[in-house]
Amino acid sequence: MNKIEIDNRIWIAKNGRPFLGHGRIQLLENIDREGSINKAAKALGMSYKRAWQMVSTINTLSDDPVLMCSSGGAGGGGTMLTEKGKKMIFEFRRIDKKCRALLKRELGKCCF
């Protein structure tokens, strides 16, 4: 018997510009876990420059700051997600889960 699956990738745009998608959410999750944009980027196999551009775009388009960065010094710098950033991850994952469930239900109604 053939196994039929369905998948999707959602993007959320703001003011006509890409705002949040799977890659950006993964980056935010890694920043939250690692406490560093550089470490988060390395974990995803992306350059620091690319990660910084993504973070900058998210922060620019967001109504409230998503990240708080502290510069180096004796203990080194770091980056933390704000409550807004954590909520954005939660909401994106919630919407994505609902989309996947809807697509799976709809696929089950088809005669493929």
Beta strands, then each sheet from edge to edge (+ up, - down):
strand 1: 11-14
strand 2: 17-21
strand 3: 67-70
strand 4: 78-81
sheet 1: 1+ 2-
sheet 2: 3+ 4-
end
